[in-house]
Amino acid sequence: MCFICHNKLYFSCNNLEKVFIFIYCLISGHPEMPIVAEHPNRVILKPPLKVSPTIRAARYVMLGLGILYGMTRQKYLTIKHEHFVRKVGEAHLRRKIAEAQELQIKGKKSLCEVGKELGLGYSVDWAGYKYEPIDMKKILK
């Protein structure tokens, strides 16, 4: 037998290529071909069933409708998500503003307590110091 008959390439090629190899072996003086057993796990498929054109058309129509439904659903969910993100962002902004206002009030109270402890009363406007409110732009960043 020739090199092509024993080559692993022979076992991995399709039937048409095997025919060409067989013809080559006949021409080259090697009439005997290797006997290759069928693979035990080979799947043998039945021929496809004939489907009527009506059913085939109905399948394609349903496929098209499914694609259209998916596109409209995606648009709807995108809009809904944008509204949700905006609502969550606004709630976060409100919460940050409320926290900043609480800090401002706590700052005023703590300054009043410091003034009270020092015996200056409730005012801390002495010595040129005046309380400045918290800058909201810096906190919200």
N, CA, C and O atoms as CSV, one atom per row, in Angstrom:
chain,resi,resn,atom,element,x,y,z
A,1,MET,N,N,0.833,-1.188,0.000
A,1,MET,CA,C,0.000,0.000,0.000
A,1,MET,C,C,0.873,1.245,0.000
A,1,MET,O,O,2.009,1.239,0.473
A,2,CYS,N,N,0.313,2.294,-0.538
A,2,CYS,CA,C,1.080,3.530,-0.632
A,2,CYS,C,C,0.921,4.362,0.640
A,2,CYS,O,O,0.142,4.036,1.536
A,3,PHE,N,N,1.677,5.430,0.678
A,3,PHE,CA,C,1.678,6.315,1.843
A,3,PHE,C,C,0.305,6.937,2.081
A,3,PHE,O,O,-0.100,7.106,3.231
A,4,ILE,N,N,-0.410,7.277,1.023
A,4,ILE,CA,C,-1.712,7.935,1.154
A,4,ILE,C,C,-2.723,6.997,1.798
A,4,ILE,O,O,-3.560,7.442,2.584
A,5,CYS,N,N,-2.661,5.704,1.479
A,5,CYS,CA,C,-3.618,4.749,2.049
A,5,CYS,C,C,-3.450,4.627,3.556
A,5,CYS,O,O,-4.429,4.463,4.283
A,6,HIS,N,N,-2.200,4.708,4.030
A,6,HIS,CA,C,-1.943,4.538,5.463
A,6,HIS,C,C,-1.948,5.858,6.219
A,6,HIS,O,O,-1.854,5.868,7.447
A,7,ASN,N,N,-2.053,6.945,5.520
A,7,ASN,CA,C,-2.001,8.259,6.149
A,7,ASN,C,C,-3.283,8.512,6.936
A,7,ASN,O,O,-4.361,8.073,6.535
A,8,LYS,N,N,-3.161,9.218,8.051
A,8,LYS,CA,C,-4.339,9.553,8.858
A,8,LYS,C,C,-5.260,10.505,8.124
A,8,LYS,O,O,-6.444,10.603,8.445
A,9,LEU,N,N,-4.727,11.199,7.152
A,9,LEU,CA,C,-5.535,12.126,6.368
A,9,LEU,C,C,-6.651,11.383,5.652
A,9,LEU,O,O,-7.740,11.921,5.451
A,10,TYR,N,N,-6.370,10.131,5.266
A,10,TYR,CA,C,-7.373,9.335,4.560
A,10,TYR,C,C,-8.601,9.102,5.440
A,10,TYR,O,O,-9.732,9.134,4.956
A,11,PHE,N,N,-8.375,8.870,6.717
A,11,PHE,CA,C,-9.475,8.531,7.620
A,11,PHE,C,C,-10.301,9.753,8.003
A,11,PHE,O,O,-11.418,9.610,8.501
A,12,SER,N,N,-9.774,10.944,7.779
A,12,SER,CA,C,-10.502,12.151,8.155
A,12,SER,C,C,-11.139,12.865,6.969
A,12,SER,O,O,-11.715,13.939,7.143
A,13,CYS,N,N,-11.049,12.297,5.764
A,13,CYS,CA,C,-11.601,12.986,4.597
A,13,CYS,C,C,-12.993,12.454,4.261
A,13,CYS,O,O,-13.408,11.413,4.770
A,14,ASN,N,N,-13.702,13.172,3.406
A,14,ASN,CA,C,-15.065,12.766,3.051
A,14,ASN,C,C,-15.044,11.730,1.924
A,14,ASN,O,O,-13.977,11.347,1.445
A,15,ASN,N,N,-16.224,11.284,1.509
A,15,ASN,CA,C,-16.319,10.184,0.550
A,15,ASN,C,C,-15.750,10.543,-0.814
A,15,ASN,O,O,-15.109,9.703,-1.447
A,16,LEU,N,N,-15.966,11.759,-1.281
A,16,LEU,CA,C,-15.458,12.156,-2.593
A,16,LEU,C,C,-13.933,12.134,-2.609
A,16,LEU,O,O,-13.324,11.702,-3.588
A,17,GLU,N,N,-13.324,12.598,-1.531
A,17,GLU,CA,C,-11.867,12.557,-1.450
A,17,GLU,C,C,-11.366,11.119,-1.399
A,17,GLU,O,O,-10.316,10.813,-1.963
A,18,LYS,N,N,-12.104,10.230,-0.731
A,18,LYS,CA,C,-11.716,8.820,-0.689
A,18,LYS,C,C,-11.764,8.196,-2.076
A,18,LYS,O,O,-10.945,7.336,-2.403
A,19,VAL,N,N,-12.721,8.627,-2.890
A,19,VAL,CA,C,-12.798,8.125,-4.267
A,19,VAL,C,C,-11.558,8.553,-5.040
A,19,VAL,O,O,-10.976,7.753,-5.773
A,20,PHE,N,N,-11.152,9.805,-4.883
A,20,PHE,CA,C,-9.950,10.272,-5.575
A,20,PHE,C,C,-8.705,9.516,-5.094
A,20,PHE,O,O,-7.826,9.187,-5.891
A,21,ILE,N,N,-8.638,9.247,-3.803
A,21,ILE,CA,C,-7.506,8.480,-3.276
A,21,ILE,C,C,-7.525,7.071,-3.848
A,21,ILE,O,O,-6.474,6.532,-4.194
A,22,PHE,N,N,-8.709,6.465,-3.952
A,22,PHE,CA,C,-8.841,5.125,-4.523
A,22,PHE,C,C,-8.349,5.110,-5.965
A,22,PHE,O,O,-7.622,4.200,-6.363
A,23,ILE,N,N,-8.741,6.111,-6.750
A,23,ILE,CA,C,-8.305,6.187,-8.150
A,23,ILE,C,C,-6.791,6.381,-8.213
A,23,ILE,O,O,-6.125,5.772,-9.049
A,24,TYR,N,N,-6.249,7.217,-7.345
A,24,TYR,CA,C,-4.803,7.435,-7.328
A,24,TYR,C,C,-4.073,6.141,-6.995
A,24,TYR,O,O,-3.049,5.827,-7.602
A,25,CYS,N,N,-4.600,5.390,-6.026
A,25,CYS,CA,C,-3.960,4.129,-5.648
A,25,CYS,C,C,-4.030,3.118,-6.785
A,25,CYS,O,O,-3.087,2.354,-6.988
A,26,LEU,N,N,-5.133,3.101,-7.528
A,26,LEU,CA,C,-5.238,2.200,-8.681
A,26,LEU,C,C,-4.214,2.571,-9.745
A,26,LEU,O,O,-3.582,1.694,-10.333
A,27,ILE,N,N,-4.049,3.861,-9.992
A,27,ILE,CA,C,-3.108,4.316,-11.014
A,27,ILE,C,C,-1.668,4.059,-10.567
A,27,ILE,O,O,-0.820,3.686,-11.377
A,28,SER,N,N,-1.400,4.257,-9.294
A,28,SER,CA,C,-0.028,4.131,-8.806
A,28,SER,C,C,0.391,2.684,-8.583
A,28,SER,O,O,1.540,2.437,-8.218
A,29,GLY,N,N,-0.498,1.727,-8.789
A,29,GLY,CA,C,-0.113,0.328,-8.663
A,29,GLY,C,C,-0.453,-0.287,-7.324
A,29,GLY,O,O,0.090,-1.337,-6.981
A,30,HIS,N,N,-1.313,0.315,-6.575
A,30,HIS,CA,C,-1.749,-0.243,-5.289
A,30,HIS,C,C,-3.257,-0.467,-5.349
A,30,HIS,O,O,-4.021,0.380,-4.884
A,31,PRO,N,N,-3.696,-1.582,-5.908
A,31,PRO,CA,C,-5.137,-1.784,-6.066
A,31,PRO,C,C,-5.861,-2.046,-4.752
A,31,PRO,O,O,-7.054,-1.763,-4.640
A,32,GLU,N,N,-5.168,-2.575,-3.767
A,32,GLU,CA,C,-5.857,-2.860,-2.510
A,32,GLU,C,C,-5.962,-1.584,-1.679
A,32,GLU,O,O,-4.986,-0.848,-1.528
A,33,MET,N,N,-7.116,-1.338,-1.158
A,33,MET,CA,C,-7.380,-0.161,-0.328
A,33,MET,C,C,-7.536,-0.620,1.112
A,33,MET,O,O,-7.972,-1.745,1.359
A,34,PRO,N,N,-7.193,0.219,2.051
A,34,PRO,CA,C,-7.361,-0.183,3.449
A,34,PRO,C,C,-8.843,-0.310,3.795
A,34,PRO,O,O,-9.669,0.479,3.337
A,35,ILE,N,N,-9.156,-1.285,4.586
A,35,ILE,CA,C,-10.535,-1.479,5.032
A,35,ILE,C,C,-10.689,-0.691,6.330
A,35,ILE,O,O,-9.999,-0.945,7.317
A,36,VAL,N,N,-11.591,0.249,6.304
A,36,VAL,CA,C,-11.815,1.117,7.458
A,36,VAL,C,C,-13.172,0.775,8.040
A,36,VAL,O,O,-14.187,0.817,7.344
A,37,ALA,N,N,-13.183,0.435,9.321
A,37,ALA,CA,C,-14.442,0.103,9.983
A,37,ALA,C,C,-15.228,1.384,10.259
A,37,ALA,O,O,-14.654,2.458,10.434
A,38,GLU,N,N,-16.547,1.245,10.295
A,38,GLU,CA,C,-17.403,2.377,10.647
A,38,GLU,C,C,-17.164,2.733,12.109
A,38,GLU,O,O,-16.932,1.859,12.944
A,39,HIS,N,N,-17.223,3.999,12.398
A,39,HIS,CA,C,-17.052,4.444,13.777
A,39,HIS,C,C,-18.271,4.018,14.584
A,39,HIS,O,O,-19.397,4.167,14.108
A,40,PRO,N,N,-18.080,3.488,15.801
A,40,PRO,CA,C,-19.238,2.997,16.572
A,40,PRO,C,C,-20.199,4.101,17.010
A,40,PRO,O,O,-21.374,3.828,17.252
A,41,ASN,N,N,-19.725,5.330,17.114
A,41,ASN,CA,C,-20.589,6.427,17.560
A,41,ASN,C,C,-21.155,7.234,16.403
A,41,ASN,O,O,-21.697,8.319,16.612
A,42,ARG,N,N,-21.038,6.734,15.218
A,42,ARG,CA,C,-21.513,7.474,14.051
A,42,ARG,C,C,-23.024,7.655,14.121
A,42,ARG,O,O,-23.760,6.713,14.415
A,43,VAL,N,N,-23.474,8.864,13.851
A,43,VAL,CA,C,-24.899,9.174,13.885
A,43,VAL,C,C,-25.450,9.054,12.474
A,43,VAL,O,O,-24.944,9.677,11.541
A,44,ILE,N,N,-26.475,8.260,12.331
A,44,ILE,CA,C,-27.119,8.100,11.030
A,44,ILE,C,C,-28.440,8.846,11.087
A,44,ILE,O,O,-29.335,8.492,11.854
A,45,LEU,N,N,-28.550,9.875,10.271
A,45,LEU,CA,C,-29.747,10.706,10.269
A,45,LEU,C,C,-30.735,10.213,9.230
A,45,LEU,O,O,-30.361,9.729,8.161
A,46,LYS,N,N,-32.001,10.349,9.573
A,46,LYS,CA,C,-33.049,10.039,8.605
A,46,LYS,C,C,-33.128,11.185,7.604
A,46,LYS,O,O,-32.719,12.305,7.910
A,47,PRO,N,N,-33.647,10.918,6.421
A,47,PRO,CA,C,-33.803,12.021,5.471
A,47,PRO,C,C,-34.806,13.037,6.011
A,47,PRO,O,O,-35.734,12.657,6.725
A,48,PRO,N,N,-34.641,14.322,5.685
A,48,PRO,CA,C,-35.542,15.344,6.221
A,48,PRO,C,C,-36.974,15.145,5.745
A,48,PRO,O,O,-37.224,14.698,4.626
A,49,LEU,N,N,-37.903,15.491,6.628
A,49,LEU,CA,C,-39.319,15.372,6.284
A,49,LEU,C,C,-39.717,16.491,5.343
A,49,LEU,O,O,-39.164,17.589,5.397
A,50,LYS,N,N,-40.660,16.211,4.497
A,50,LYS,CA,C,-41.169,17.240,3.598
A,50,LYS,C,C,-42.221,18.050,4.348
A,50,LYS,O,O,-43.179,17.504,4.894
A,51,VAL,N,N,-42.020,19.360,4.360
A,51,VAL,CA,C,-42.931,20.262,5.056
A,51,VAL,C,C,-43.665,21.075,4.007
A,51,VAL,O,O,-43.077,21.543,3.031
A,52,SER,N,N,-44.965,21.234,4.228
A,52,SER,CA,C,-45.753,21.973,3.245
A,52,SER,C,C,-45.331,23.446,3.227
A,52,SER,O,O,-44.868,23.970,4.240
A,53,PRO,N,N,-45.487,24.107,2.089
A,53,PRO,CA,C,-45.109,25.525,1.997
A,53,PRO,C,C,-45.890,26.409,2.963
A,53,PRO,O,O,-45.375,27.430,3.419
A,54,THR,N,N,-47.129,26.029,3.279
A,54,THR,CA,C,-47.936,26.819,4.216
A,54,THR,C,C,-47.304,26.811,5.608
A,54,THR,O,O,-47.179,27.850,6.256
A,55,ILE,N,N,-46.912,25.623,6.047
A,55,ILE,CA,C,-46.297,25.516,7.373
A,55,ILE,C,C,-44.955,26.239,7.387
A,55,ILE,O,O,-44.626,26.916,8.361
A,56,ARG,N,N,-44.181,26.101,6.317
A,56,ARG,CA,C,-42.891,26.778,6.235
A,56,ARG,C,C,-43.083,28.296,6.277
A,56,ARG,O,O,-42.342,28.998,6.966
A,57,ALA,N,N,-44.078,28.803,5.540
A,57,ALA,CA,C,-44.355,30.244,5.543
A,57,ALA,C,C,-44.800,30.698,6.932
A,57,ALA,O,O,-44.395,31.761,7.404
A,58,ALA,N,N,-45.642,29.881,7.589
A,58,ALA,CA,C,-46.105,30.228,8.937
A,58,ALA,C,C,-44.924,30.308,9.909
A,58,ALA,O,O,-44.892,31.175,10.783
A,59,ARG,N,N,-43.967,29.410,9.754
A,59,ARG,CA,C,-42.792,29.444,10.631
A,59,ARG,C,C,-41.998,30.735,10.444
A,59,ARG,O,O,-41.572,31.356,11.418
A,60,TYR,N,N,-41.804,31.134,9.185
A,60,TYR,CA,C,-41.054,32.362,8.931
A,60,TYR,C,C,-41.819,33.595,9.413
A,60,TYR,O,O,-41.215,34.552,9.897
A,61,VAL,N,N,-43.146,33.571,9.281
A,61,VAL,CA,C,-43.951,34.690,9.783
A,61,VAL,C,C,-43.817,34.786,11.301
A,61,VAL,O,O,-43.652,35.877,11.847
A,62,MET,N,N,-43.888,33.643,11.978
A,62,MET,CA,C,-43.755,33.646,13.437
A,62,MET,C,C,-42.347,34.097,13.863
A,62,MET,O,O,-42.189,34.799,14.863
A,63,LEU,N,N,-41.339,33.691,13.102
A,63,LEU,CA,C,-39.985,34.152,13.393
A,63,LEU,C,C,-39.891,35.670,13.258
A,63,LEU,O,O,-39.305,36.335,14.113
A,64,GLY,N,N,-40.461,36.213,12.200
A,64,GLY,CA,C,-40.452,37.667,11.995
A,64,GLY,C,C,-41.205,38.396,13.093
A,64,GLY,O,O,-40.757,39.435,13.578
A,65,LEU,N,N,-42.363,37.845,13.490
A,65,LEU,CA,C,-43.129,38.468,14.575
A,65,LEU,C,C,-42.352,38.433,15.891
A,65,LEU,O,O,-42.395,39.388,16.667
A,66,GLY,N,N,-41.652,37.345,16.134
A,66,GLY,CA,C,-40.841,37.254,17.348
A,66,GLY,C,C,-39.730,38.287,17.367
A,66,GLY,O,O,-39.440,38.883,18.404
A,67,ILE,N,N,-39.110,38.495,16.214
A,67,ILE,CA,C,-38.048,39.506,16.130
A,67,ILE,C,C,-38.622,40.901,16.351
A,67,ILE,O,O,-38.029,41.708,17.067
A,68,LEU,N,N,-39.771,41.193,15.743
A,68,LEU,CA,C,-40.405,42.506,15.938
A,68,LEU,C,C,-40.805,42.717,17.397
A,68,LEU,O,O,-40.612,43.802,17.945
A,69,TYR,N,N,-41.365,41.672,18.029
A,69,TYR,CA,C,-41.730,41.774,19.438
A,69,TYR,C,C,-40.491,42.058,20.288
A,69,TYR,O,O,-40.533,42.893,21.192
A,70,GLY,N,N,-39.401,41.369,20.000
A,70,GLY,CA,C,-38.169,41.587,20.754
A,70,GLY,C,C,-37.657,43.010,20.613
A,70,GLY,O,O,-37.185,43.604,21.582
A,71,MET,N,N,-37.750,43.562,19.398
A,71,MET,CA,C,-37.289,44.939,19.183
A,71,MET,C,C,-38.144,45.935,19.963
A,71,MET,O,O,-37.609,46.837,20.608
A,72,THR,N,N,-39.482,45.778,19.909
A,72,THR,CA,C,-40.358,46.709,20.630
A,72,THR,C,C,-40.190,46.554,22.142
A,72,THR,O,O,-40.212,47.542,22.877
A,73,ARG,N,N,-40.024,45.328,22.599
A,73,ARG,CA,C,-39.831,45.095,24.030
A,73,ARG,C,C,-38.515,45.731,24.501
A,73,ARG,O,O,-38.452,46.309,25.587
A,74,GLN,N,N,-37.482,45.621,23.687
A,74,GLN,CA,C,-36.198,46.229,24.032
A,74,GLN,C,C,-36.321,47.743,24.142
A,74,GLN,O,O,-35.769,48.341,25.066
A,75,LYS,N,N,-37.038,48.372,23.209
A,75,LYS,CA,C,-37.237,49.824,23.274
A,75,LYS,C,C,-37.995,50.205,24.540
A,75,LYS,O,O,-37.633,51.166,25.220
A,76,TYR,N,N,-39.054,49.446,24.857
A,76,TYR,CA,C,-39.861,49.725,26.046
A,76,TYR,C,C,-39.011,49.612,27.312
A,76,TYR,O,O,-39.064,50.480,28.183
A,77,LEU,N,N,-38.229,48.535,27.408
A,77,LEU,CA,C,-37.416,48.341,28.607
A,77,LEU,C,C,-36.299,49.381,28.708
A,77,LEU,O,O,-35.911,49.764,29.812
A,78,THR,N,N,-35.783,49.838,27.572
A,78,THR,CA,C,-34.757,50.883,27.593
A,78,THR,C,C,-35.322,52.178,28.164
A,78,THR,O,O,-34.683,52.823,28.995
A,79,ILE,N,N,-36.517,52.559,27.722
A,79,ILE,CA,C,-37.162,53.779,28.228
A,79,ILE,C,C,-37.472,53.637,29.715
A,79,ILE,O,O,-37.256,54.564,30.496
A,80,LYS,N,N,-37.983,52.463,30.097
A,80,LYS,CA,C,-38.308,52.224,31.501
A,80,LYS,C,C,-37.038,52.298,32.366
A,80,LYS,O,O,-37.070,52.837,33.472
A,81,HIS,N,N,-35.943,51.764,31.865
A,81,HIS,CA,C,-34.680,51.801,32.607
A,81,HIS,C,C,-34.180,53.237,32.762
A,81,HIS,O,O,-33.684,53.612,33.824
A,82,GLU,N,N,-34.310,54.039,31.704
A,82,GLU,CA,C,-33.873,55.434,31.793
A,82,GLU,C,C,-34.674,56.198,32.840
A,82,GLU,O,O,-34.113,56.992,33.596
A,83,HIS,N,N,-35.993,55.960,32.889
A,83,HIS,CA,C,-36.819,56.618,33.912
A,83,HIS,C,C,-36.399,56.166,35.310
A,83,HIS,O,O,-36.329,56.976,36.234
A,84,PHE,N,N,-36.122,54.875,35.459
A,84,PHE,CA,C,-35.722,54.344,36.758
A,84,PHE,C,C,-34.396,54.955,37.208
A,84,PHE,O,O,-34.246,55.343,38.366
A,85,VAL,N,N,-33.432,55.038,36.282
A,85,VAL,CA,C,-32.126,55.608,36.624
A,85,VAL,C,C,-32.273,57.076,37.004
A,85,VAL,O,O,-31.632,57.542,37.946
A,86,ARG,N,N,-33.118,57.810,36.274
A,86,ARG,CA,C,-33.330,59.223,36.593
A,86,ARG,C,C,-33.956,59.362,37.981
A,86,ARG,O,O,-33.551,60.222,38.763
A,87,LYS,N,N,-34.954,58.505,38.292
A,87,LYS,CA,C,-35.626,58.572,39.585
A,87,LYS,C,C,-34.647,58.263,40.723
A,87,LYS,O,O,-34.654,58.942,41.750
A,88,VAL,N,N,-33.819,57.253,40.541
A,88,VAL,CA,C,-32.840,56.904,41.570
A,88,VAL,C,C,-31.818,58.026,41.740
A,88,VAL,O,O,-31.413,58.334,42.861
A,89,GLY,N,N,-31.401,58.634,40.633
A,89,GLY,CA,C,-30.454,59.748,40.707
A,89,GLY,C,C,-31.034,60.939,41.442
A,89,GLY,O,O,-30.345,61.575,42.240
A,90,GLU,N,N,-32.306,61.248,41.178
A,90,GLU,CA,C,-32.948,62.363,41.874
A,90,GLU,C,C,-33.080,62.075,43.361
A,90,GLU,O,O,-32.872,62.964,44.186
A,91,ALA,N,N,-33.425,60.829,43.713
A,91,ALA,CA,C,-33.530,60.474,45.131
A,91,ALA,C,C,-32.161,60.600,45.806
A,91,ALA,O,O,-32.066,61.068,46.941
A,92,HIS,N,N,-31.121,60.190,45.117
A,92,HIS,CA,C,-29.769,60.306,45.667
A,92,HIS,C,C,-29.397,61.774,45.870
A,92,HIS,O,O,-28.807,62.135,46.888
A,93,LEU,N,N,-29.743,62.612,44.902
A,93,LEU,CA,C,-29.451,64.044,45.010
A,93,LEU,C,C,-30.210,64.668,46.180
A,93,LEU,O,O,-29.653,65.465,46.935
A,94,ARG,N,N,-31.504,64.296,46.326
A,94,ARG,CA,C,-32.283,64.818,47.463
A,94,ARG,C,C,-31.663,64.393,48.792
A,94,ARG,O,O,-31.580,65.187,49.729
A,95,ARG,N,N,-31.231,63.141,48.867
A,95,ARG,CA,C,-30.629,62.640,50.097
A,95,ARG,C,C,-29.331,63.386,50.411
A,95,ARG,O,O,-29.071,63.718,51.568
A,96,LYS,N,N,-28.518,63.650,49.388
A,96,LYS,CA,C,-27.274,64.394,49.600
A,96,LYS,C,C,-27.554,65.823,50.081
A,96,LYS,O,O,-26.862,66.329,50.965
A,97,ILE,N,N,-28.570,66.470,49.497
A,97,ILE,CA,C,-28.926,67.831,49.913
A,97,ILE,C,C,-29.417,67.833,51.358
A,97,ILE,O,O,-29.069,68.721,52.136
A,98,ALA,N,N,-30.233,66.828,51.717
A,98,ALA,CA,C,-30.728,66.741,53.094
A,98,ALA,C,C,-29.571,66.522,54.069
A,98,ALA,O,O,-29.550,67.121,55.144
A,99,GLU,N,N,-28.613,65.674,53.706
A,99,GLU,CA,C,-27.454,65.451,54.571
A,99,GLU,C,C,-26.632,66.729,54.727
A,99,GLU,O,O,-26.143,67.032,55.815
A,100,ALA,N,N,-26.485,67.474,53.634
A,100,ALA,CA,C,-25.725,68.728,53.702
A,100,ALA,C,C,-26.426,69.735,54.604
A,100,ALA,O,O,-25.769,70.447,55.362
A,101,GLN,N,N,-27.748,69.801,54.530
A,101,GLN,CA,C,-28.488,70.720,55.398
A,101,GLN,C,C,-28.374,70.295,56.857
A,101,GLN,O,O,-28.250,71.138,57.746
A,102,GLU,N,N,-28.415,68.977,57.105
A,102,GLU,CA,C,-28.244,68.497,58.477
A,102,GLU,C,C,-26.857,68.857,59.009
A,102,GLU,O,O,-26.711,69.266,60.161
A,103,LEU,N,N,-25.839,68.699,58.155
A,103,LEU,CA,C,-24.487,69.075,58.575
A,103,LEU,C,C,-24.399,70.564,58.879
A,103,LEU,O,O,-23.714,70.973,59.818
A,104,GLN,N,N,-25.089,71.369,58.089
A,104,GLN,CA,C,-25.078,72.816,58.310
A,104,GLN,C,C,-25.716,73.143,59.660
A,104,GLN,O,O,-25.191,73.955,60.421
A,105,ILE,N,N,-26.855,72.503,59.952
A,105,ILE,CA,C,-27.540,72.746,61.228
A,105,ILE,C,C,-26.686,72.247,62.393
A,105,ILE,O,O,-26.574,72.919,63.418
A,106,LYS,N,N,-26.078,71.050,62.230
A,106,LYS,CA,C,-25.224,70.523,63.294
A,106,LYS,C,C,-24.015,71.429,63.527
A,106,LYS,O,O,-23.578,71.615,64.662
A,107,GLY,N,N,-23.483,71.990,62.444
A,107,GLY,CA,C,-22.344,72.904,62.580
A,107,GLY,C,C,-22.714,74.137,63.379
A,107,GLY,O,O,-21.949,74.585,64.234
A,108,LYS,N,N,-23.900,74.690,63.099
A,108,LYS,CA,C,-24.347,75.871,63.846
A,108,LYS,C,C,-24.544,75.522,65.315
A,108,LYS,O,O,-24.153,76.285,66.199
A,109,LYS,N,N,-25.157,74.357,65.573
A,109,LYS,CA,C,-25.396,73.960,66.965
A,109,LYS,C,C,-24.080,73.733,67.700
A,109,LYS,O,O,-23.928,74.120,68.859
A,110,SER,N,N,-23.123,73.095,67.005
A,110,SER,CA,C,-21.850,72.834,67.689
A,110,SER,C,C,-21.102,74.137,67.965
A,110,SER,O,O,-20.442,74.265,68.996
A,111,LEU,N,N,-21.202,75.105,67.052
A,111,LEU,CA,C,-20.576,76.409,67.317
A,111,LEU,C,C,-21.242,77.109,68.497
A,111,LEU,O,O,-20.578,77.755,69.308
A,112,CYS,N,N,-22.558,76.970,68.579
A,112,CYS,CA,C,-23.268,77.567,69.718
A,112,CYS,C,C,-22.850,76.896,71.019
A,112,CYS,O,O,-22.699,77.558,72.046
A,113,GLU,N,N,-22.663,75.565,70.972
A,113,GLU,CA,C,-22.242,74.854,72.177
A,113,GLU,C,C,-20.827,75.254,72.579
A,113,GLU,O,O,-20.528,75.395,73.765
A,114,VAL,N,N,-19.958,75.437,71.584
A,114,VAL,CA,C,-18.590,75.877,71.890
A,114,VAL,C,C,-18.627,77.269,72.525
A,114,VAL,O,O,-17.927,77.529,73.504
A,115,GLY,N,N,-19.443,78.157,71.966
A,115,GLY,CA,C,-19.563,79.505,72.532
A,115,GLY,C,C,-20.130,79.473,73.931
A,115,GLY,O,O,-19.729,80.264,74.784
A,116,LYS,N,N,-21.066,78.561,74.180
A,116,LYS,CA,C,-21.665,78.438,75.503
A,116,LYS,C,C,-20.637,77.918,76.505
A,116,LYS,O,O,-20.571,78.390,77.639
A,117,GLU,N,N,-19.831,76.934,76.072
A,117,GLU,CA,C,-18.810,76.378,76.956
A,117,GLU,C,C,-17.753,77.421,77.310
A,117,GLU,O,O,-17.217,77.434,78.418
A,118,LEU,N,N,-17.468,78.289,76.353
A,118,LEU,CA,C,-16.465,79.325,76.613
A,118,LEU,C,C,-17.037,80.504,77.387
A,118,LEU,O,O,-16.310,81.417,77.777
A,119,GLY,N,N,-18.334,80.473,77.600
A,119,GLY,CA,C,-18.969,81.539,78.363
A,119,GLY,C,C,-19.285,82.749,77.521
A,119,GLY,O,O,-19.392,83.856,78.049
A,120,LEU,N,N,-19.437,82.566,76.219
A,120,LEU,CA,C,-19.720,83.691,75.340
A,120,LEU,C,C,-21.191,83.754,74.948
A,120,LEU,O,O,-21.575,84.600,74.141
A,121,GLY,N,N,-22.003,82.894,75.492
A,121,GLY,CA,C,-23.416,82.871,75.123
A,121,GLY,C,C,-23.625,81.996,73.891
A,121,GLY,O,O,-22.853,81.072,73.636
A,122,TYR,N,N,-24.666,82.294,73.141
A,122,TYR,CA,C,-24.987,81.489,71.966
A,122,TYR,C,C,-24.357,82.017,70.688
A,122,TYR,O,O,-24.471,81.377,69.642
A,123,SER,N,N,-23.714,83.136,70.742
A,123,SER,CA,C,-23.165,83.752,69.541
A,123,SER,C,C,-21.667,83.496,69.463
A,123,SER,O,O,-20.969,83.551,70.475
A,124,VAL,N,N,-21.182,83.220,68.276
A,124,VAL,CA,C,-19.753,83.024,68.075
A,124,VAL,C,C,-19.271,84.022,67.033
A,124,VAL,O,O,-18.371,83.711,66.254
A,125,ASP,N,N,-19.845,85.194,67.005
A,125,ASP,CA,C,-19.442,86.220,66.049
A,125,ASP,C,C,-18.281,87.050,66.583
A,125,ASP,O,O,-17.900,88.049,65.973
A,126,TRP,N,N,-17.723,86.648,67.704
A,126,TRP,CA,C,-16.651,87.410,68.311
A,126,TRP,C,C,-15.335,87.191,67.564
A,126,TRP,O,O,-15.196,86.218,66.823
A,127,ALA,N,N,-14.426,88.041,67.746
A,127,ALA,CA,C,-13.056,87.991,67.222
A,127,ALA,C,C,-13.028,87.909,65.710
A,127,ALA,O,O,-12.119,87.301,65.144
A,128,GLY,N,N,-13.986,88.498,65.053
A,128,GLY,CA,C,-13.987,88.540,63.596
A,128,GLY,C,C,-14.400,87.254,62.919
A,128,GLY,O,O,-14.368,87.170,61.691
A,129,TYR,N,N,-14.794,86.235,63.693
A,129,TYR,CA,C,-15.188,84.969,63.085
A,129,TYR,C,C,-16.684,84.964,62.876
A,129,TYR,O,O,-17.442,85.271,63.796
A,130,LYS,N,N,-17.112,84.624,61.697
A,130,LYS,CA,C,-18.531,84.484,61.426
A,130,LYS,C,C,-18.726,83.147,60.719
A,130,LYS,O,O,-17.972,82.786,59.814
A,131,TYR,N,N,-19.742,82.431,61.148
A,131,TYR,CA,C,-20.000,81.106,60.580
A,131,TYR,C,C,-20.413,81.239,59.128
A,131,TYR,O,O,-21.286,82.039,58.792
A,132,GLU,N,N,-19.768,80.433,58.247
A,132,GLU,CA,C,-20.131,80.406,56.834
A,132,GLU,C,C,-20.827,79.086,56.533
A,132,GLU,O,O,-20.380,78.029,56.978
A,133,PRO,N,N,-21.917,79.145,55.780
A,133,PRO,CA,C,-22.626,77.894,55.474
A,133,PRO,C,C,-21.783,76.978,54.577
A,133,PRO,O,O,-20.867,77.423,53.886
A,134,ILE,N,N,-22.115,75.720,54.612
A,134,ILE,CA,C,-21.397,74.713,53.825
A,134,ILE,C,C,-21.691,74.922,52.344
A,134,ILE,O,O,-22.829,75.186,51.956
A,135,ASP,N,N,-20.650,74.801,51.524
A,135,ASP,CA,C,-20.812,74.949,50.078
A,135,ASP,C,C,-21.418,73.657,49.523
A,135,ASP,O,O,-20.790,72.600,49.586
A,136,MET,N,N,-22.635,73.740,48.979
A,136,MET,CA,C,-23.356,72.557,48.497
A,136,MET,C,C,-22.690,71.937,47.269
A,136,MET,O,O,-22.744,70.722,47.084
A,137,LYS,N,N,-22.067,72.757,46.434
A,137,LYS,CA,C,-21.463,72.236,45.206
A,137,LYS,C,C,-20.300,71.302,45.511
A,137,LYS,O,O,-20.094,70.313,44.808
A,138,LYS,N,N,-19.539,71.612,46.557
A,138,LYS,CA,C,-18.411,70.757,46.916
A,138,LYS,C,C,-18.883,69.422,47.482
A,138,LYS,O,O,-18.267,68.386,47.235
A,139,ILE,N,N,-19.962,69.449,48.230
A,139,ILE,CA,C,-20.463,68.221,48.850
A,139,ILE,C,C,-21.083,67.292,47.815
A,139,ILE,O,O,-20.919,66.075,47.897
A,140,LEU,N,N,-21.789,67.849,46.850
A,140,LEU,CA,C,-22.506,67.030,45.875
A,140,LEU,C,C,-21.596,66.409,44.825
A,140,LEU,O,O,-22.048,65.564,44.053
A,141,LYS,N,N,-20.339,66.800,44.773
A,141,LYS,CA,C,-19.416,66.222,43.784
A,141,LYS,C,C,-18.912,64.886,44.218
A,141,LYS,O,O,-18.127,64.261,43.505
